[in-house]
Amino acid sequence: MDTKHQLKTAADGDVGLLHKMGYAQELSRRMNGFSNFAVSFSVICILSGGITAFQMGFSAAGGASIGLGWPLGSIFALIVAVSMSQIASAYPTAGGLYHWGSILGGKWWGWVTAWINLIGLIFVIAAINFGTYDPFFKTLIAPMFGVNPDSLNWWHQTAFLTLITVSQAFLNARGIRIASKITDLAGYLIFIVTIVLVAALLYYSSVPFDLHRLFSFTNFTGAVGSAWPKQATPLAFLSGLLLVTYTITGFDASAHTSEETHDAARNVPRGIIGSVFWSAVFGYVMVCAFVLVMPDLTAAMKQGTGFFSAILAPIPPALRVGLELAMFFINYVCGLAAIMSTSRMVYAFARDGGLPGSKYLRKVNEQHRTPGAAIWTCAVLAIVVTLYGDAFSVLSAGSAVFLYISYAMPIASGMLAEGRTWNEKGPFQLGIWSKPCALLALVGACVLAYVGIQAPNEKVLYVLVGFVAALTVIWYGFGVRKSFRGPPVLGSQVNLDRIRQIEAGVDQSV
């Protein structure tokens, strides 16, 4: 069997499965397995969260938050990833978590899952772009052009965030081929730049090599410069886990781009698991290097995000500038990939009538085959969120909490439905490990939610409680319970004639 025939057979299988679930192939299916991996790997982006959120971990329990906390948090993320992958293999659709929750737990469960996932994704875009501004643009890039970072105020910040978010939306709107080529490049660059960065830090450092630093508990909470108020050491260690859970999140991007991926039932699980695994491994080496080259741990803790420019200082200027520019580009692509993921979730939820303005948000551009309205809506919402001046801490903690809760919800419903209403699985299966992994994922998500709402991020709790309360009122008080139909797979008769009309561009109505 030649390659062209294999690709055609796989494509026919993808479209056939999508039709079976009641949906038309409106988006352009142009992504291969690496591209699906790269979009999640780019959203995770250890060179973004691993740097901008580093102080969130280090200023909690010191070196132990890095040497011990990163592996522990990575194991949790990997357990969540494999549990999600099993469901993604069975139901490879855009807006994956919404569909999984609806199919396995009922349309109310899916509706709530979708909204929680959506706010987490909006927070992710905002947090990523906020981190691209500071430290990458403000601290590292601006001085190259003679700009004093201290002269940049809220208006400069807002203008920068607006500009890059709009440009990311524009590139997304131009088609999946352009956006996926950029994320493919970023996928390779993350590996290369991380290796060069770690090698340069270790080679040019004059600090004695001391692995003991990575396993020593130093309770920095409550100290000047710490991200945390005073906490007992066990809670401080748990608080430090937000570094890895914020960094290694957003891997649902592989699921959200399912309808644009060839052989999605196999490639999406590979993309989810691979992006988490390699981010965990390379990220661990990187953050450990940060701790090992710090001249003084307490002084570095007090520097905030400035710690990064301080440890870069011994590297020769030409190499340092090259690394800084490469990291700025990678962080920019991280935001671009996050908009790609979020817009597909909005599109998928809207085509089933789950959002206000669904008739508008589910539209697909006939030329570029992208959900243009969803893309621009996500960009606007992300810009609005960044208007809150002291945004990063709340946005990063909030995105981790909301996203992992949305991951846990379909995993929980899958655990209960498995062997009962859920018997037909995809190519990727966990077998006897399915329910144990699901249970561990749920326990970990509860711990993360508890840690994520501790001071100074208690605003996350207010947002979460207010959001769930608002959803409950809307569901029962505004008739959504009756008007929202949920995914067609829940029992609606699949109308192939209508599906073919949509694919032909004849009928774009909801």
Sequence and secondary structure as in RCSB ss.txt:
>XXXX:A:sequence
MDTKHQLKTAADGDVGLLHKMGYAQELSRRMNGFSNFAVSFSVICILSGGITAFQMGFSAAGGASIGLGWPLGSI
FALIVAVSMSQIASAYPTAGGLYHWGSILGGKWWGWVTAWINLIGLIFVIAAINFGTYDPFFKTLIAPMFGVNPD
SLNWWHQTAFLTLITVSQAFLNARGIRIASKITDLAGYLIFIVTIVLVAALLYYSSVPFDLHRLFSFTNFTGAVG
SAWPKQATPLAFLSGLLLVTYTITGFDASAHTSEETHDAARNVPRGIIGSVFWSAVFGYVMVCAFVLVMPDLTAA
MKQGTGFFSAILAPIPPALRVGLELAMFFINYVCGLAAIMSTSRMVYAFARDGGLPGSKYLRKVNEQHRTPGAAI
WTCAVLAIVVTLYGDAFSVLSAGSAVFLYISYAMPIASGMLAEGRTWNEKGPFQLGIWSKPCALLALVGACVLAY
VGIQAPNEKVLYVLVGFVAALTVIWYGFGVRKSFRGPPVLGSQVNLDRIRQIEAGVDQSV
>XXXX:A:secstr
  HHHHHHHHHHHHHHHHHHTT    S   B HHHHHHHHHHHHIIIIIHHHTHHHHHHHHTHHHHHTHHHHHHH
HHHHHHHHHHHHHHH   TTHHHHHHHHHH HHHHHHHHHHHHHHHHHHHHHHHHHIIIIIIIIIIGGGGT  GG
G  HHHHHHHHHHHHHHHHHHHHT HHHHHHHHHHHHHHHHHHHHHHHHHHHHH  S   GGGGG     TTSTT
 SS    HHHHHHHHTHHHHHHS  TTHHHHTGGGBTTHHHHHHHHHHHHHHHHHHHHHHHHHHHHHH S HHHH
HHTTTHHHHHHHTTS HHHHHHHHHHHHHHHHHHHHHHHHHHHHHHHHHHTTT STTHHHHT   TTT S HHHH
HHHHHHHHHHTTSSS HHHHHHHHHHHHHHHHHHHHHHHHHHBTTTB    S   GGGHHHHHHHHHHHHHHHHH
HHTSTT HHHHHHHHHHHHHHHHHHHHSSHHHH    GGGT    HHHHHHHHTTS    
